[in-house]
Amino acid sequence: MKARHSTLCVEEAEDVVKELRAALAKAGISLPSRGLDPVSLAREAPCPLVEWGRCSVETARRIAAAVVR
């Protein structure tokens, strides 16, 4: 049961990262690193965190503006 839950968590997180990439691309925003946080995957029963990546101040402003829309 734990393994199945973990698998579903990872699959869901991967799907969300794809959705986030597509939404950011549509808004003309690119982040240097987006994906699943490797540390959160290392747990016995992983339930991953989505890592947004580091970005410039300008990119952060563009993200904030896109979210407000």
RAJO-V499603 format. One record per residue. N is the residue number from 1. RES is the residue in three letters. PSI is psi in radians with two decimals (none if undefined). OMEGA is omega in radians with two decimals (* if undefined). Layout:
BEGIN
N|RES|PSI|OMEGA ; N|RES|PSI|OMEGA
END
This chain:
BEGIN
1|MET|-0.80|3.13 ; 2|LYS|-0.75|-3.12 ; 3|ALA|-0.74|-3.14 ; 4|ARG|-0.75|3.11 ; 5|HIS|-0.77|3.14 ; 6|SER|-0.75|3.12 ; 7|THR|-0.76|3.13 ; 8|LEU|-0.69|3.10 ; 9|CYS|-0.80|-3.13 ; 10|VAL|-0.78|3.14 ; 11|GLU|-0.76|3.12 ; 12|GLU|-0.76|3.14 ; 13|ALA|-0.73|3.11 ; 14|GLU|-0.71|3.11 ; 15|ASP|-0.73|-3.14 ; 16|VAL|-0.69|3.10 ; 17|VAL|-0.71|3.10 ; 18|LYS|-0.75|3.11 ; 19|GLU|-0.74|3.13 ; 20|LEU|-0.78|3.10 ; 21|ARG|-0.79|-3.12 ; 22|ALA|-0.75|-3.13 ; 23|ALA|-0.75|3.12 ; 24|LEU|-0.71|3.12 ; 25|ALA|-0.71|3.13 ; 26|LYS|-0.57|3.11 ; 27|ALA|0.03|3.12 ; 28|GLY|0.46|-3.09 ; 29|ILE|2.32|3.09 ; 30|SER|2.24|3.08 ; 31|LEU|2.51|-3.10 ; 32|PRO|-0.66|3.14 ; 33|SER|2.21|3.07 ; 34|ARG|2.43|3.13 ; 35|GLY|-2.82|3.14 ; 36|LEU|2.40|3.12 ; 37|ASP|2.05|-3.07 ; 38|PRO|-0.55|3.14 ; 39|VAL|-0.70|-3.13 ; 40|SER|-0.33|3.09 ; 41|LEU|-0.26|-3.06 ; 42|ALA|-0.10|3.13 ; 43|ARG|2.82|3.10 ; 44|GLU|-0.76|3.08 ; 45|ALA|1.49|-3.03 ; 46|PRO|2.38|2.96 ; 47|CYS|1.55|-2.87 ; 48|PRO|2.69|2.98 ; 49|LEU|2.58|3.09 ; 50|VAL|2.21|3.12 ; 51|GLU|2.13|-3.12 ; 52|TRP|-0.47|3.12 ; 53|GLY|2.89|3.13 ; 54|ARG|2.54|-3.13 ; 55|CYS|2.89|3.10 ; 56|SER|2.93|3.09 ; 57|VAL|-0.73|3.14 ; 58|GLU|-0.76|3.11 ; 59|THR|-0.71|3.10 ; 60|ALA|-0.70|3.08 ; 61|ARG|-0.71|-3.14 ; 62|ARG|-0.66|3.09 ; 63|ILE|-0.82|3.14 ; 64|ALA|-0.76|3.13 ; 65|ALA|-0.69|3.13 ; 66|ALA|-0.63|-3.13 ; 67|VAL|-0.64|-3.11 ; 68|VAL|-0.51|-3.11 ; 69|ARG|none|*
END
